[in-house]
Amino acid sequence: ISFFFLINFLFMNMIFGIIIETFYEMREISTKRDFHMMKVCFICNLEKGEIEMYGEDFQEHRQYHSIWSYLCLFYNLSKASEKDLNGEEIFIRRKISEKPTNISFFPLHRSHNYQKSDEEPEYVQRLQTQLDLLGQRLGQVSEEASSIGLLRSEMNDFKQKMIDKIKEMTPSAPRGA
């Protein structure tokens, strides 16, 4: 009977362990998804920091890129006849109907106030200029420091020569006195 209870106890603990681990993984996935939803625009995939770096409020940006507006657009495109659609709507409708769905019409890494490009923002260029100036000044200071070190060694050499000359000029005391 004790063997039966021991085996039952072990199996129950294994099952509880698996259940707890599964819930932990589900919670971790949910936390990551919630964090992503709060920090990244669903439509253009720009992060909150990138958007705010260019002076745009993240919440206003998300309202501009409303998920519901896109869903409404997709629904209306699916229900409308092609003769009622304009060129852009026909283009989007064809992209949606491709298999697999082609999302090239989404404004990925683009926004009405910001478009990701190779061009650096103005404040980055200003910082780069300041860093360049700082580097030049550091080079000048380094040169001055090495000049000071050279002068110091010359002064020490001169001081040693003077001490040696003074010793030569000073009569030495007679020995054996």
PyMOL CGO cylinders between C-alpha atoms (Angstrom):
from pymol import cmd
from pymol.cgo import CYLINDER

trace = [
    CYLINDER, 0.00, 0.00, 0.00, 2.84, 2.45, 0.80, 0.3, 1, 1, 1, 1, 1, 1,
    CYLINDER, 2.84, 2.45, 0.80, 4.34, 1.69, -2.65, 0.3, 1, 1, 1, 1, 1, 1,
    CYLINDER, 4.34, 1.69, -2.65, 1.03, 2.68, -4.26, 0.3, 1, 1, 1, 1, 1, 1,
    CYLINDER, 1.03, 2.68, -4.26, 0.91, 5.95, -2.29, 0.3, 1, 1, 1, 1, 1, 1,
    CYLINDER, 0.91, 5.95, -2.29, 4.54, 6.74, -3.13, 0.3, 1, 1, 1, 1, 1, 1,
    CYLINDER, 4.54, 6.74, -3.13, 4.05, 6.18, -6.87, 0.3, 1, 1, 1, 1, 1, 1,
    CYLINDER, 4.05, 6.18, -6.87, 0.76, 8.12, -6.80, 0.3, 1, 1, 1, 1, 1, 1,
    CYLINDER, 0.76, 8.12, -6.80, 2.45, 10.98, -4.91, 0.3, 1, 1, 1, 1, 1, 1,
    CYLINDER, 2.45, 10.98, -4.91, 5.36, 11.15, -7.41, 0.3, 1, 1, 1, 1, 1, 1,
    CYLINDER, 5.36, 11.15, -7.41, 3.10, 11.11, -10.46, 0.3, 1, 1, 1, 1, 1, 1,
    CYLINDER, 3.10, 11.11, -10.46, 0.82, 13.77, -9.00, 0.3, 1, 1, 1, 1, 1, 1,
    CYLINDER, 0.82, 13.77, -9.00, 3.81, 16.02, -8.26, 0.3, 1, 1, 1, 1, 1, 1,
    CYLINDER, 3.81, 16.02, -8.26, 5.13, 15.51, -11.79, 0.3, 1, 1, 1, 1, 1, 1,
    CYLINDER, 5.13, 15.51, -11.79, 1.76, 16.44, -13.25, 0.3, 1, 1, 1, 1, 1, 1,
    CYLINDER, 1.76, 16.44, -13.25, 1.50, 19.51, -10.99, 0.3, 1, 1, 1, 1, 1, 1,
    CYLINDER, 1.50, 19.51, -10.99, 5.04, 20.51, -11.99, 0.3, 1, 1, 1, 1, 1, 1,
    CYLINDER, 5.04, 20.51, -11.99, 4.16, 20.28, -15.67, 0.3, 1, 1, 1, 1, 1, 1,
    CYLINDER, 4.16, 20.28, -15.67, 0.98, 22.30, -15.13, 0.3, 1, 1, 1, 1, 1, 1,
    CYLINDER, 0.98, 22.30, -15.13, 2.82, 25.02, -13.16, 0.3, 1, 1, 1, 1, 1, 1,
    CYLINDER, 2.82, 25.02, -13.16, 5.60, 25.20, -15.76, 0.3, 1, 1, 1, 1, 1, 1,
    CYLINDER, 5.60, 25.20, -15.76, 3.05, 25.48, -18.58, 0.3, 1, 1, 1, 1, 1, 1,
    CYLINDER, 3.05, 25.48, -18.58, 1.25, 28.33, -16.83, 0.3, 1, 1, 1, 1, 1, 1,
    CYLINDER, 1.25, 28.33, -16.83, 4.59, 30.05, -16.21, 0.3, 1, 1, 1, 1, 1, 1,
    CYLINDER, 4.59, 30.05, -16.21, 5.49, 29.84, -19.92, 0.3, 1, 1, 1, 1, 1, 1,
    CYLINDER, 5.49, 29.84, -19.92, 2.03, 31.11, -20.91, 0.3, 1, 1, 1, 1, 1, 1,
    CYLINDER, 2.03, 31.11, -20.91, 2.39, 34.04, -18.51, 0.3, 1, 1, 1, 1, 1, 1,
    CYLINDER, 2.39, 34.04, -18.51, 5.85, 34.83, -19.87, 0.3, 1, 1, 1, 1, 1, 1,
    CYLINDER, 5.85, 34.83, -19.87, 4.56, 34.83, -23.46, 0.3, 1, 1, 1, 1, 1, 1,
    CYLINDER, 4.56, 34.83, -23.46, 1.62, 37.03, -22.44, 0.3, 1, 1, 1, 1, 1, 1,
    CYLINDER, 1.62, 37.03, -22.44, 3.95, 39.47, -20.66, 0.3, 1, 1, 1, 1, 1, 1,
    CYLINDER, 3.95, 39.47, -20.66, 6.23, 39.71, -23.72, 0.3, 1, 1, 1, 1, 1, 1,
    CYLINDER, 6.23, 39.71, -23.72, 3.22, 40.25, -26.00, 0.3, 1, 1, 1, 1, 1, 1,
    CYLINDER, 3.22, 40.25, -26.00, 1.77, 42.94, -23.72, 0.3, 1, 1, 1, 1, 1, 1,
    CYLINDER, 1.77, 42.94, -23.72, 5.16, 44.67, -23.49, 0.3, 1, 1, 1, 1, 1, 1,
    CYLINDER, 5.16, 44.67, -23.49, 5.48, 44.58, -27.29, 0.3, 1, 1, 1, 1, 1, 1,
    CYLINDER, 5.48, 44.58, -27.29, 1.97, 45.98, -27.71, 0.3, 1, 1, 1, 1, 1, 1,
    CYLINDER, 1.97, 45.98, -27.71, 2.73, 48.85, -25.33, 0.3, 1, 1, 1, 1, 1, 1,
    CYLINDER, 2.73, 48.85, -25.33, 6.14, 49.73, -26.81, 0.3, 1, 1, 1, 1, 1, 1,
    CYLINDER, 6.14, 49.73, -26.81, 5.77, 49.10, -30.58, 0.3, 1, 1, 1, 1, 1, 1,
    CYLINDER, 5.77, 49.10, -30.58, 3.28, 50.44, -33.12, 0.3, 1, 1, 1, 1, 1, 1,
    CYLINDER, 3.28, 50.44, -33.12, 1.41, 47.48, -34.60, 0.3, 1, 1, 1, 1, 1, 1,
    CYLINDER, 1.41, 47.48, -34.60, 1.04, 49.02, -38.05, 0.3, 1, 1, 1, 1, 1, 1,
    CYLINDER, 1.04, 49.02, -38.05, 4.45, 50.53, -38.82, 0.3, 1, 1, 1, 1, 1, 1,
    CYLINDER, 4.45, 50.53, -38.82, 6.53, 48.46, -36.34, 0.3, 1, 1, 1, 1, 1, 1,
    CYLINDER, 6.53, 48.46, -36.34, 8.34, 51.52, -35.01, 0.3, 1, 1, 1, 1, 1, 1,
    CYLINDER, 8.34, 51.52, -35.01, 9.35, 51.43, -31.37, 0.3, 1, 1, 1, 1, 1, 1,
    CYLINDER, 9.35, 51.43, -31.37, 8.13, 54.02, -28.89, 0.3, 1, 1, 1, 1, 1, 1,
    CYLINDER, 8.13, 54.02, -28.89, 11.63, 55.43, -28.40, 0.3, 1, 1, 1, 1, 1, 1,
    CYLINDER, 11.63, 55.43, -28.40, 12.14, 55.95, -32.15, 0.3, 1, 1, 1, 1, 1, 1,
    CYLINDER, 12.14, 55.95, -32.15, 8.81, 57.74, -32.51, 0.3, 1, 1, 1, 1, 1, 1,
    CYLINDER, 8.81, 57.74, -32.51, 9.34, 59.96, -29.49, 0.3, 1, 1, 1, 1, 1, 1,
    CYLINDER, 9.34, 59.96, -29.49, 12.91, 60.69, -30.58, 0.3, 1, 1, 1, 1, 1, 1,
    CYLINDER, 12.91, 60.69, -30.58, 11.45, 62.60, -33.52, 0.3, 1, 1, 1, 1, 1, 1,
    CYLINDER, 11.45, 62.60, -33.52, 9.09, 64.64, -31.34, 0.3, 1, 1, 1, 1, 1, 1,
    CYLINDER, 9.09, 64.64, -31.34, 5.90, 62.66, -31.91, 0.3, 1, 1, 1, 1, 1, 1,
    CYLINDER, 5.90, 62.66, -31.91, 3.77, 61.43, -29.02, 0.3, 1, 1, 1, 1, 1, 1,
    CYLINDER, 3.77, 61.43, -29.02, 3.51, 57.63, -29.08, 0.3, 1, 1, 1, 1, 1, 1,
    CYLINDER, 3.51, 57.63, -29.08, -0.18, 57.52, -28.13, 0.3, 1, 1, 1, 1, 1, 1,
    CYLINDER, -0.18, 57.52, -28.13, -1.11, 60.02, -30.82, 0.3, 1, 1, 1, 1, 1, 1,
    CYLINDER, -1.11, 60.02, -30.82, 0.94, 58.00, -33.30, 0.3, 1, 1, 1, 1, 1, 1,
    CYLINDER, 0.94, 58.00, -33.30, -0.95, 54.84, -32.35, 0.3, 1, 1, 1, 1, 1, 1,
    CYLINDER, -0.95, 54.84, -32.35, -4.25, 56.65, -32.82, 0.3, 1, 1, 1, 1, 1, 1,
    CYLINDER, -4.25, 56.65, -32.82, -3.11, 57.76, -36.26, 0.3, 1, 1, 1, 1, 1, 1,
    CYLINDER, -3.11, 57.76, -36.26, -2.14, 54.15, -37.07, 0.3, 1, 1, 1, 1, 1, 1,
    CYLINDER, -2.14, 54.15, -37.07, -5.33, 52.69, -35.64, 0.3, 1, 1, 1, 1, 1, 1,
    CYLINDER, -5.33, 52.69, -35.64, -5.63, 48.92, -35.96, 0.3, 1, 1, 1, 1, 1, 1,
    CYLINDER, -5.63, 48.92, -35.96, -9.40, 49.29, -36.19, 0.3, 1, 1, 1, 1, 1, 1,
    CYLINDER, -9.40, 49.29, -36.19, -9.13, 51.64, -39.16, 0.3, 1, 1, 1, 1, 1, 1,
    CYLINDER, -9.13, 51.64, -39.16, -7.08, 49.06, -41.03, 0.3, 1, 1, 1, 1, 1, 1,
    CYLINDER, -7.08, 49.06, -41.03, -9.51, 46.28, -40.12, 0.3, 1, 1, 1, 1, 1, 1,
    CYLINDER, -9.51, 46.28, -40.12, -12.39, 48.44, -41.28, 0.3, 1, 1, 1, 1, 1, 1,
    CYLINDER, -12.39, 48.44, -41.28, -10.54, 49.14, -44.54, 0.3, 1, 1, 1, 1, 1, 1,
    CYLINDER, -10.54, 49.14, -44.54, -9.90, 45.43, -45.12, 0.3, 1, 1, 1, 1, 1, 1,
    CYLINDER, -9.90, 45.43, -45.12, -13.53, 44.57, -44.41, 0.3, 1, 1, 1, 1, 1, 1,
    CYLINDER, -13.53, 44.57, -44.41, -14.83, 47.28, -46.74, 0.3, 1, 1, 1, 1, 1, 1,
    CYLINDER, -14.83, 47.28, -46.74, -12.40, 46.20, -49.46, 0.3, 1, 1, 1, 1, 1, 1,
    CYLINDER, -12.40, 46.20, -49.46, -13.56, 42.61, -49.19, 0.3, 1, 1, 1, 1, 1, 1,
    CYLINDER, -13.56, 42.61, -49.19, -17.25, 43.58, -49.47, 0.3, 1, 1, 1, 1, 1, 1,
    CYLINDER, -17.25, 43.58, -49.47, -17.01, 46.27, -52.19, 0.3, 1, 1, 1, 1, 1, 1,
    CYLINDER, -17.01, 46.27, -52.19, -17.10, 45.52, -55.90, 0.3, 1, 1, 1, 1, 1, 1,
    CYLINDER, -17.10, 45.52, -55.90, -13.97, 46.34, -57.86, 0.3, 1, 1, 1, 1, 1, 1,
    CYLINDER, -13.97, 46.34, -57.86, -15.72, 49.01, -59.94, 0.3, 1, 1, 1, 1, 1, 1,
    CYLINDER, -15.72, 49.01, -59.94, -16.49, 50.98, -56.75, 0.3, 1, 1, 1, 1, 1, 1,
    CYLINDER, -16.49, 50.98, -56.75, -12.82, 51.07, -55.70, 0.3, 1, 1, 1, 1, 1, 1,
    CYLINDER, -12.82, 51.07, -55.70, -10.13, 53.57, -56.63, 0.3, 1, 1, 1, 1, 1, 1,
    CYLINDER, -10.13, 53.57, -56.63, -6.60, 52.64, -57.74, 0.3, 1, 1, 1, 1, 1, 1,
    CYLINDER, -6.60, 52.64, -57.74, -5.08, 52.49, -54.27, 0.3, 1, 1, 1, 1, 1, 1,
    CYLINDER, -5.08, 52.49, -54.27, -7.92, 50.38, -52.91, 0.3, 1, 1, 1, 1, 1, 1,
    CYLINDER, -7.92, 50.38, -52.91, -7.66, 47.94, -55.84, 0.3, 1, 1, 1, 1, 1, 1,
    CYLINDER, -7.66, 47.94, -55.84, -3.91, 47.69, -55.25, 0.3, 1, 1, 1, 1, 1, 1,
    CYLINDER, -3.91, 47.69, -55.25, -4.40, 46.93, -51.54, 0.3, 1, 1, 1, 1, 1, 1,
    CYLINDER, -4.40, 46.93, -51.54, -7.21, 44.46, -52.26, 0.3, 1, 1, 1, 1, 1, 1,
    CYLINDER, -7.21, 44.46, -52.26, -4.99, 42.52, -54.69, 0.3, 1, 1, 1, 1, 1, 1,
    CYLINDER, -4.99, 42.52, -54.69, -2.11, 42.47, -52.18, 0.3, 1, 1, 1, 1, 1, 1,
    CYLINDER, -2.11, 42.47, -52.18, -4.44, 41.12, -49.48, 0.3, 1, 1, 1, 1, 1, 1,
    CYLINDER, -4.44, 41.12, -49.48, -5.84, 38.40, -51.75, 0.3, 1, 1, 1, 1, 1, 1,
    CYLINDER, -5.84, 38.40, -51.75, -2.36, 37.08, -52.66, 0.3, 1, 1, 1, 1, 1, 1,
    CYLINDER, -2.36, 37.08, -52.66, -1.32, 33.83, -51.03, 0.3, 1, 1, 1, 1, 1, 1,
    CYLINDER, -1.32, 33.83, -51.03, 0.60, 34.24, -48.78, 0.3, 1, 1, 1, 1, 1, 1,
    CYLINDER, 0.60, 34.24, -48.78, -0.76, 37.66, -47.95, 0.3, 1, 1, 1, 1, 1, 1,
    CYLINDER, -0.76, 37.66, -47.95, 1.50, 40.43, -49.21, 0.3, 1, 1, 1, 1, 1, 1,
    CYLINDER, 1.50, 40.43, -49.21, 1.80, 43.27, -46.68, 0.3, 1, 1, 1, 1, 1, 1,
    CYLINDER, 1.80, 43.27, -46.68, 4.16, 45.47, -48.71, 0.3, 1, 1, 1, 1, 1, 1,
    CYLINDER, 4.16, 45.47, -48.71, 1.54, 48.25, -48.69, 0.3, 1, 1, 1, 1, 1, 1,
    CYLINDER, 1.54, 48.25, -48.69, 1.83, 48.59, -44.89, 0.3, 1, 1, 1, 1, 1, 1,
    CYLINDER, 1.83, 48.59, -44.89, 3.88, 51.63, -43.84, 0.3, 1, 1, 1, 1, 1, 1,
    CYLINDER, 3.88, 51.63, -43.84, 6.64, 49.51, -42.27, 0.3, 1, 1, 1, 1, 1, 1,
    CYLINDER, 6.64, 49.51, -42.27, 9.17, 51.77, -40.53, 0.3, 1, 1, 1, 1, 1, 1,
    CYLINDER, 9.17, 51.77, -40.53, 7.38, 54.81, -41.94, 0.3, 1, 1, 1, 1, 1, 1,
    CYLINDER, 7.38, 54.81, -41.94, 5.05, 57.32, -40.41, 0.3, 1, 1, 1, 1, 1, 1,
    CYLINDER, 5.05, 57.32, -40.41, 3.38, 60.56, -41.41, 0.3, 1, 1, 1, 1, 1, 1,
    CYLINDER, 3.38, 60.56, -41.41, 5.94, 62.49, -39.31, 0.3, 1, 1, 1, 1, 1, 1,
    CYLINDER, 5.94, 62.49, -39.31, 8.90, 60.20, -39.65, 0.3, 1, 1, 1, 1, 1, 1,
    CYLINDER, 8.90, 60.20, -39.65, 10.37, 57.93, -42.26, 0.3, 1, 1, 1, 1, 1, 1,
    CYLINDER, 10.37, 57.93, -42.26, 13.29, 55.72, -41.35, 0.3, 1, 1, 1, 1, 1, 1,
    CYLINDER, 13.29, 55.72, -41.35, 16.15, 56.40, -43.70, 0.3, 1, 1, 1, 1, 1, 1,
    CYLINDER, 16.15, 56.40, -43.70, 19.91, 56.49, -43.87, 0.3, 1, 1, 1, 1, 1, 1,
    CYLINDER, 19.91, 56.49, -43.87, 19.79, 60.17, -43.00, 0.3, 1, 1, 1, 1, 1, 1,
    CYLINDER, 19.79, 60.17, -43.00, 20.60, 60.85, -39.36, 0.3, 1, 1, 1, 1, 1, 1,
    CYLINDER, 20.60, 60.85, -39.36, 18.38, 63.18, -37.35, 0.3, 1, 1, 1, 1, 1, 1,
    CYLINDER, 18.38, 63.18, -37.35, 19.62, 66.71, -36.75, 0.3, 1, 1, 1, 1, 1, 1,
    CYLINDER, 19.62, 66.71, -36.75, 20.41, 66.19, -33.08, 0.3, 1, 1, 1, 1, 1, 1,
    CYLINDER, 20.41, 66.19, -33.08, 22.59, 63.17, -33.94, 0.3, 1, 1, 1, 1, 1, 1,
    CYLINDER, 22.59, 63.17, -33.94, 24.52, 65.31, -36.41, 0.3, 1, 1, 1, 1, 1, 1,
    CYLINDER, 24.52, 65.31, -36.41, 24.97, 68.01, -33.75, 0.3, 1, 1, 1, 1, 1, 1,
    CYLINDER, 24.97, 68.01, -33.75, 26.23, 65.43, -31.27, 0.3, 1, 1, 1, 1, 1, 1,
    CYLINDER, 26.23, 65.43, -31.27, 28.62, 64.05, -33.87, 0.3, 1, 1, 1, 1, 1, 1,
    CYLINDER, 28.62, 64.05, -33.87, 29.97, 67.57, -34.53, 0.3, 1, 1, 1, 1, 1, 1,
    CYLINDER, 29.97, 67.57, -34.53, 30.45, 68.14, -30.80, 0.3, 1, 1, 1, 1, 1, 1,
    CYLINDER, 30.45, 68.14, -30.80, 32.21, 64.78, -30.47, 0.3, 1, 1, 1, 1, 1, 1,
    CYLINDER, 32.21, 64.78, -30.47, 34.53, 65.67, -33.35, 0.3, 1, 1, 1, 1, 1, 1,
    CYLINDER, 34.53, 65.67, -33.35, 35.37, 69.01, -31.72, 0.3, 1, 1, 1, 1, 1, 1,
    CYLINDER, 35.37, 69.01, -31.72, 35.94, 67.27, -28.40, 0.3, 1, 1, 1, 1, 1, 1,
    CYLINDER, 35.94, 67.27, -28.40, 38.25, 64.78, -30.08, 0.3, 1, 1, 1, 1, 1, 1,
    CYLINDER, 38.25, 64.78, -30.08, 40.26, 67.62, -31.67, 0.3, 1, 1, 1, 1, 1, 1,
    CYLINDER, 40.26, 67.62, -31.67, 40.54, 69.41, -28.34, 0.3, 1, 1, 1, 1, 1, 1,
    CYLINDER, 40.54, 69.41, -28.34, 41.60, 66.18, -26.65, 0.3, 1, 1, 1, 1, 1, 1,
    CYLINDER, 41.60, 66.18, -26.65, 44.34, 65.80, -29.26, 0.3, 1, 1, 1, 1, 1, 1,
    CYLINDER, 44.34, 65.80, -29.26, 45.52, 69.34, -28.56, 0.3, 1, 1, 1, 1, 1, 1,
    CYLINDER, 45.52, 69.34, -28.56, 45.54, 68.70, -24.82, 0.3, 1, 1, 1, 1, 1, 1,
    CYLINDER, 45.54, 68.70, -24.82, 47.47, 65.49, -25.37, 0.3, 1, 1, 1, 1, 1, 1,
    CYLINDER, 47.47, 65.49, -25.37, 50.08, 67.36, -27.43, 0.3, 1, 1, 1, 1, 1, 1,
    CYLINDER, 50.08, 67.36, -27.43, 50.34, 70.04, -24.76, 0.3, 1, 1, 1, 1, 1, 1,
    CYLINDER, 50.34, 70.04, -24.76, 50.75, 67.39, -22.07, 0.3, 1, 1, 1, 1, 1, 1,
    CYLINDER, 50.75, 67.39, -22.07, 53.56, 65.70, -23.99, 0.3, 1, 1, 1, 1, 1, 1,
    CYLINDER, 53.56, 65.70, -23.99, 55.20, 69.15, -24.47, 0.3, 1, 1, 1, 1, 1, 1,
    CYLINDER, 55.20, 69.15, -24.47, 54.95, 69.76, -20.74, 0.3, 1, 1, 1, 1, 1, 1,
    CYLINDER, 54.95, 69.76, -20.74, 56.47, 66.34, -20.06, 0.3, 1, 1, 1, 1, 1, 1,
    CYLINDER, 56.47, 66.34, -20.06, 59.33, 67.15, -22.46, 0.3, 1, 1, 1, 1, 1, 1,
    CYLINDER, 59.33, 67.15, -22.46, 59.88, 70.51, -20.76, 0.3, 1, 1, 1, 1, 1, 1,
    CYLINDER, 59.88, 70.51, -20.76, 59.85, 68.83, -17.39, 0.3, 1, 1, 1, 1, 1, 1,
    CYLINDER, 59.85, 68.83, -17.39, 62.50, 66.32, -18.41, 0.3, 1, 1, 1, 1, 1, 1,
    CYLINDER, 62.50, 66.32, -18.41, 64.62, 69.17, -19.88, 0.3, 1, 1, 1, 1, 1, 1,
    CYLINDER, 64.62, 69.17, -19.88, 64.22, 71.09, -16.62, 0.3, 1, 1, 1, 1, 1, 1,
    CYLINDER, 64.22, 71.09, -16.62, 65.29, 68.03, -14.61, 0.3, 1, 1, 1, 1, 1, 1,
    CYLINDER, 65.29, 68.03, -14.61, 68.34, 67.58, -16.87, 0.3, 1, 1, 1, 1, 1, 1,
    CYLINDER, 68.34, 67.58, -16.87, 69.22, 71.27, -16.49, 0.3, 1, 1, 1, 1, 1, 1,
    CYLINDER, 69.22, 71.27, -16.49, 68.75, 71.00, -12.71, 0.3, 1, 1, 1, 1, 1, 1,
    CYLINDER, 68.75, 71.00, -12.71, 71.07, 67.97, -12.57, 0.3, 1, 1, 1, 1, 1, 1,
    CYLINDER, 71.07, 67.97, -12.57, 73.71, 69.78, -14.66, 0.3, 1, 1, 1, 1, 1, 1,
    CYLINDER, 73.71, 69.78, -14.66, 73.55, 72.76, -12.32, 0.3, 1, 1, 1, 1, 1, 1,
    CYLINDER, 73.55, 72.76, -12.32, 73.91, 70.53, -9.27, 0.3, 1, 1, 1, 1, 1, 1,
    CYLINDER, 73.91, 70.53, -9.27, 76.92, 68.82, -10.86, 0.3, 1, 1, 1, 1, 1, 1,
    CYLINDER, 76.92, 68.82, -10.86, 78.54, 72.21, -11.69, 0.3, 1, 1, 1, 1, 1, 1,
    CYLINDER, 78.54, 72.21, -11.69, 77.93, 73.43, -8.15, 0.3, 1, 1, 1, 1, 1, 1,
    CYLINDER, 77.93, 73.43, -8.15, 79.57, 70.29, -6.79, 0.3, 1, 1, 1, 1, 1, 1,
    CYLINDER, 79.57, 70.29, -6.79, 82.56, 70.81, -9.10, 0.3, 1, 1, 1, 1, 1, 1,
    CYLINDER, 82.56, 70.81, -9.10, 82.93, 74.40, -8.00, 0.3, 1, 1, 1, 1, 1, 1,
    CYLINDER, 82.93, 74.40, -8.00, 82.67, 73.61, -4.32, 0.3, 1, 1, 1, 1, 1, 1,
    CYLINDER, 82.67, 73.61, -4.32, 86.07, 72.68, -2.83, 0.3, 1, 1, 1, 1, 1, 1,
    CYLINDER, 86.07, 72.68, -2.83, 86.03, 69.34, -1.21, 0.3, 1, 1, 1, 1, 1, 1,
    CYLINDER, 86.03, 69.34, -1.21, 87.12, 69.06, 2.41, 0.3, 1, 1, 1, 1, 1, 1,
    CYLINDER, 87.12, 69.06, 2.41, 90.61, 67.66, 2.96, 0.3, 1, 1, 1, 1, 1, 1,
    CYLINDER, 90.61, 67.66, 2.96, 90.78, 64.05, 3.96, 0.3, 1, 1, 1, 1, 1, 1,
    CYLINDER, 90.78, 64.05, 3.96, 92.32, 62.87, 7.10, 0.3, 1, 1, 1, 1, 1, 1,
    CYLINDER, 92.32, 62.87, 7.10, 91.82, 66.06, 8.99, 0.3, 1, 1, 1, 1, 1, 1,
]
cmd.load_cgo(trace, "trace")
